[in-house]
Amino acid sequence: MTHTQLRLSGVDKYYGNKNTGVHAVKALSMEVGSGEIVALLGSSGCGKTSTLRMIAGFEEVSQGTIEISDRAIHQLPPVKRNVAMAFEGYSLYPPLTVHDNIAFALKSSRLGRAQIAMRVSEVAEMLEIEDILERYPVSISGGQQQRASLARALIRDADLHLLDEPMGQLEPQLRAVLRGRIKRFIKERGLTAILVTHDQTEANALADRIAVMESGELQQYDTASWIKERPANLFSGTFIGEPPMNVFEAEVDSSEDSIRFTVSASPMDTTTEQVVLAYAKSDFSSKVLPQFTAVNKVVLGIRPYAVKRTKSGAKATVIANQWLGDQTHISASFAGHRLVLVEHERTMLEKGDPLHVALQADDLHLFDADNSVAIAHGRELAL
């Protein structure tokens, strides 16, 4: 069984007065296993960087506890936490060369010069900065500084490695190359890492598990595939996935053998008809069916890749058609709402063209319209 390397229990962070200030992190509890890479993912201001800075010791914990290897560290100064950090501000030492900045992380080790030089060379080659090792921070680009800062963090023998937007300054092509190398470097050495990012592609590529955050709260904590296939709530469902999940509020009507979802047009739109989606009760499991009698309104969600064009079905009208080189993104008006579908072949459709779409029961995600909590995914009840 994997040992718990990091544990946060009921962690809160207030900036300013508890009653009138900003409640940046709210009762955050989560565990990270030894050798695991976890991404804190969310939009700007969601609390992910505040969480990382509390783990590092740069911010005080307002309430709760943080443990590393079963050792409470939330009241210790940063230097006593044995945490390696690569923060977005780089923080390289100006008087030192890039080589010496990276090697500085090994200053307290008992390694000889040759061993240190070998380890510096190894991490520098991995990050493609071996040609700037003798230069000074002031003479290199922002992206090179960021990679030097990352190298200095990764080279350390620490209980935990904290990476704050570690590749935010890099061009997309280089970033894509380095993701795989960095993950392999971390995994081969059995390091435990926490990554902060707003980029879900980066989180998917690097992390074993993703902690989705919004408004200071943990929305869901699981693997990328599980979050995408079984989002815990409407926020996770719409935040994860590209293009984003289609969502529509619908009224629920249950008869003896069928379930009907009515997607109404906007009251301001007098030219668009409502859409009724009808399904047999057998399309859903016996555990899901009672949920339809408990609510009269739901939010329907469906991934763009799951929407299929058919010869008959629900009516929609093309708004835009984009060919992206390897797939087509079609935007359509669906009961006055925007519906996006993705096809892998080039599709010759024009604005205003009619089309029919099928939304299979197995592909639906159902959320409570009042609290946004997931009710069901496909045929099965949400857990």
C-alpha positions in Angstrom: 0.0 0.0 0.0 1.3 3.4 -0.9 2.5 5.5 2.0 0.8 8.9 2.5 3.5 11.5 1.8 1.4 14.6 2.2 -1.8 15.1 4.2 -3.8 18.3 4.4 -6.6 18.3 7.0 -9.2 21.1 7.1 -6.9 23.7 5.8 -8.2 27.3 5.6 -6.5 30.4 4.3 -7.9 33.9 5.0 -6.3 37.1 3.7 -7.2 39.9 6.0 -10.0 39.7 8.6 -11.7 36.4 9.0 -15.1 38.0 8.7 -14.4 40.6 6.0 -11.3 39.4 4.3 -10.8 36.9 1.4 -11.4 33.3 2.2 -8.9 31.9 -0.4 -8.9 28.2 0.7 -11.8 26.6 2.4 -11.6 23.4 4.6 -9.2 21.7 2.2 -8.5 18.0 3.0 -6.6 15.7 0.7 -3.8 13.1 0.7 -0.9 12.5 -1.7 0.8 9.2 -1.9 4.5 8.6 -2.0 5.8 8.8 -5.6 2.6 10.4 -6.8 2.3 13.4 -9.1 -0.8 15.5 -8.2 -2.0 18.6 -10.1 -3.9 21.4 -8.5 -6.0 22.6 -11.4 -8.3 25.6 -11.6 -8.8 29.1 -12.9 -7.1 32.2 -11.6 -8.0 32.9 -8.0 -9.3 29.4 -7.2 -6.9 28.9 -4.3 -4.4 26.5 -5.9 -1.3 28.7 -5.5 -2.3 29.7 -2.0 -2.4 26.0 -1.2 1.0 25.4 -2.6 2.5 28.4 -0.8 1.0 27.1 2.5 2.7 23.7 1.9 6.0 25.5 1.2 5.7 27.7 4.2 5.5 31.0 2.4 1.9 31.6 3.7 0.6 30.8 7.1 -2.2 28.3 7.6 -5.2 30.1 9.1 -6.7 26.8 10.3 -6.0 23.1 9.9 -2.9 21.0 9.6 -0.3 20.0 7.0 1.8 16.8 7.4 4.7 15.5 5.3 5.6 11.8 6.1 3.4 12.0 9.2 5.3 15.0 10.5 3.3 18.2 11.2 5.1 21.0 9.2 2.5 23.8 9.0 4.2 25.7 11.8 7.8 25.1 10.7 9.8 27.7 8.7 10.3 26.8 5.0 13.9 25.8 5.5 12.9 23.0 7.9 10.3 21.4 5.7 12.6 19.6 3.3 10.6 20.8 0.3 12.0 21.6 -3.1 10.3 24.5 -4.9 10.1 25.8 -8.5 7.8 28.9 -8.3 6.8 31.1 -11.2 9.0 34.0 -10.1 12.2 31.9 -10.8 14.2 33.3 -7.8 17.6 32.5 -9.2 20.6 33.9 -7.5 22.0 36.7 -9.8 25.7 36.4 -8.8 25.8 32.7 -9.7 25.9 31.0 -13.1 23.1 28.8 -14.1 25.3 25.8 -13.3 25.9 27.0 -9.8 22.3 28.0 -9.3 21.3 24.4 -10.0 24.2 22.9 -8.0 23.3 25.2 -5.0 20.4 22.8 -4.3 23.0 20.1 -3.5 25.2 22.3 -1.3 24.2 20.5 1.9 24.7 17.1 0.4 27.9 15.0 0.8 28.3 14.5 -2.9 31.7 15.2 -4.5 32.2 17.8 -7.2 32.2 15.1 -10.0 28.9 13.7 -8.8 27.3 17.1 -8.5 28.5 18.0 -12.0 27.1 14.8 -13.4 23.7 15.4 -11.8 23.6 19.0 -13.0 24.5 17.9 -16.5 21.8 15.2 -16.5 19.0 17.5 -15.4 20.2 20.3 -17.7 20.2 18.0 -20.7 16.7 16.8 -19.9 15.5 20.4 -19.8 17.6 21.5 -22.8 19.6 24.2 -21.0 23.0 22.5 -21.1 24.3 25.3 -23.5 23.6 28.1 -21.0 25.1 26.6 -17.8 28.0 29.1 -17.7 25.8 32.1 -18.2 24.2 34.3 -15.6 20.5 34.7 -15.0 20.4 38.3 -16.3 21.7 37.2 -19.7 19.1 34.4 -20.4 15.5 34.5 -21.4 12.5 34.1 -19.1 11.8 30.6 -20.4 15.5 29.6 -19.8 15.3 31.1 -16.3 12.1 29.0 -15.6 13.8 25.8 -16.8 16.9 26.6 -14.6 14.6 27.1 -11.6 12.8 23.8 -12.4 16.2 22.0 -12.7 17.2 23.4 -9.3 14.1 22.0 -7.7 14.1 18.6 -9.4 17.8 17.9 -8.6 17.1 18.1 -4.9 16.6 15.1 -2.6 13.5 16.4 -0.9 10.4 14.9 0.7 8.2 16.9 -1.6 8.6 18.8 -4.9 6.4 21.8 -5.5 6.0 23.1 -9.0 4.1 26.3 -9.6 3.2 26.7 -13.4 6.7 25.3 -14.1 6.4 25.7 -17.9 4.2 28.7 -18.2 6.9 30.7 -20.1 7.7 28.1 -22.6 6.5 27.9 -26.2 3.9 25.1 -26.8 6.2 22.8 -28.8 8.9 22.7 -26.2 6.4 22.4 -23.4 4.9 19.3 -25.1 8.4 17.7 -25.4 9.4 18.4 -21.8 6.2 17.1 -20.2 7.0 13.5 -21.0 10.7 14.0 -19.9 9.8 15.6 -16.6 7.2 12.9 -15.7 9.7 10.2 -16.5 12.4 12.0 -14.5 10.1 12.2 -11.5 8.8 8.6 -11.7 12.2 7.0 -12.2 13.4 8.7 -9.0 10.3 8.0 -7.0 9.8 11.7 -6.3 6.5 13.1 -4.9 5.4 16.2 -6.7 2.5 18.8 -6.5 1.9 20.7 -9.7 -0.1 23.9 -9.9 -1.5 24.7 -13.3 -4.5 26.3 -15.1 -3.8 24.1 -18.2 -5.7 20.9 -18.2 -3.6 19.5 -21.0 -0.5 19.9 -18.7 -2.4 18.3 -15.8 -3.6 15.4 -17.9 -0.1 14.7 -19.2 1.9 15.0 -16.0 -0.4 14.1 -13.1 -1.5 10.7 -11.7 -4.5 12.5 -10.0 -6.0 15.9 -10.4 -7.5 18.1 -7.7 -10.0 20.4 -9.4 -10.4 23.6 -7.4 -12.8 26.6 -7.6 -13.6 29.4 -5.2 -11.2 28.0 -2.7 -12.9 24.6 -2.5 -11.9 21.2 -3.7 -14.5 20.2 -6.3 -13.2 16.7 -7.2 -10.0 14.7 -6.7 -9.3 11.8 -9.0 -7.7 10.6 -12.2 -8.2 12.7 -15.3 -10.2 10.0 -17.0 -12.5 9.5 -14.1 -13.2 13.2 -13.7 -14.0 13.4 -17.4 -16.3 10.4 -17.4 -17.9 10.8 -14.0 -17.7 14.5 -13.0 -18.8 15.0 -9.4 -20.6 18.2 -10.2 -21.4 20.6 -12.9 -18.3 22.6 -12.4 -16.0 19.6 -12.9 -18.0 18.5 -15.9 -17.7 21.8 -17.7 -14.2 22.7 -16.6 -12.6 19.4 -17.7 -12.7 18.5 -21.3 -12.0 20.4 -24.6 -14.3 21.5 -26.2 -16.3 21.9 -23.0 -19.3 19.8 -22.1 -22.6 20.9 -23.6 -25.1 21.6 -20.9 -28.9 22.4 -21.0 -31.4 22.9 -18.3 -34.4 20.6 -18.9 -37.7 19.7 -17.3 -38.2 16.0 -16.4 -41.4 14.1 -17.2 -41.8 10.4 -16.3 -44.5 8.1 -17.7 -45.1 4.4 -17.2 -42.4 3.4 -19.7 -40.5 6.5 -20.7 -38.5 9.5 -19.5 -38.8 12.8 -21.3 -36.5 15.8 -21.0 -37.8 19.1 -22.4 -35.2 21.7 -23.3 -37.0 25.0 -23.5 -35.9 27.9 -25.6 -35.1 31.2 -24.0 -38.2 33.3 -23.2 -36.7 36.1 -25.3 -36.5 33.8 -28.3 -39.9 33.5 -29.9 -38.7 31.9 -33.1 -37.1 28.7 -31.7 -39.0 25.6 -30.7 -38.3 23.6 -27.6 -36.6 20.2 -27.9 -38.0 17.1 -26.3 -35.6 14.2 -25.7 -37.5 10.9 -25.1 -35.9 7.7 -23.7 -37.2 4.3 -22.6 -37.0 3.6 -18.9 -34.9 0.6 -19.8 -32.2 3.0 -21.0 -31.5 3.7 -17.3 -30.6 1.5 -14.4 -33.2 0.8 -11.7 -31.1 2.9 -9.3 -31.3 6.0 -11.5 -35.0 5.9 -12.2 -36.2 7.0 -8.7 -34.1 10.1 -9.2 -36.5 11.3 -11.9 -39.4 11.3 -9.6 -37.4 13.3 -7.0 -36.7 16.2 -9.2 -38.7 18.1 -11.9 -35.7 19.9 -13.4 -32.1 18.7 -14.2 -29.1 20.0 -16.1 -28.3 17.7 -19.0 -24.6 17.4 -20.0 -23.1 15.7 -23.1 -19.5 15.8 -24.4 -19.1 17.2 -28.0 -17.5 14.0 -29.1 -20.7 12.0 -28.1 -23.1 14.1 -30.1 -23.9 12.3 -33.4 -25.5 13.6 -36.5 -28.4 11.5 -37.7 -31.0 11.4 -40.5 -33.7 12.0 -37.9 -33.6 13.1 -34.3 -33.5 16.4 -32.4 -33.4 19.4 -34.7 -30.6 21.9 -34.7 -29.3 24.6 -37.0 -25.6 25.3 -37.9 -24.1 28.4 -36.5 -20.5 27.8 -37.4 -18.3 25.1 -38.9 -14.6 25.0 -38.2 -12.1 22.5 -39.7 -9.0 22.3 -37.4 -6.9 20.1 -39.6 -7.7 16.8 -37.9 -11.3 17.4 -36.8 -14.4 19.4 -37.4 -16.0 21.5 -34.7 -19.7 22.3 -35.5 -21.6 24.8 -33.4 -25.3 24.6 -33.7 -28.4 26.3 -32.3 -30.3 23.7 -30.2 -33.6 25.0 -28.7 -31.9 28.4 -28.8 -28.9 27.2 -27.0 -25.4 26.5 -28.4 -24.6 22.8 -29.0 -21.0 21.8 -30.1 -20.3 18.5 -31.8 -17.0 17.1 -33.0 -16.4 15.0 -36.1 -13.1 13.5 -37.3 -13.9 14.0 -41.0 -14.1 17.3 -42.8 -17.8 18.3 -42.9 -19.2 20.6 -45.5 -21.9 22.5 -43.7 -22.8 26.1 -44.0 -24.3 28.6 -41.5 -28.0 28.1 -41.4 -28.0 24.5 -42.6 -30.5 22.3 -40.7 -29.3 19.1 -39.1 -30.5 16.3 -36.7 -28.6 15.1 -33.7 -28.8 12.1 -31.4 -28.0 12.3 -27.7 -27.8 8.7 -26.5 -28.8 7.9 -22.9 -25.4 6.2 -22.3 -23.6 9.5 -23.1 -25.8 11.8 -20.9 -24.5 13.4 -17.6 -27.4 14.5 -15.3 -26.9 17.1 -12.6 -29.3 18.5 -10.0 -30.5 21.8 -11.2 -30.5 23.3 -7.7 -27.1 22.3 -6.3 -25.2 21.2 -9.4 -24.3 17.8 -7.9 -24.1 14.9 -10.4 -27.2 12.6 -10.4 -26.2 10.0 -13.0 -23.7 9.3 -15.7 -25.2 7.4 -18.6 -27.2 4.5 -17.2 -25.6 4.5 -13.8 -26.1 6.5 -10.6 -23.4 8.9 -9.8 -21.4 7.9 -6.7 
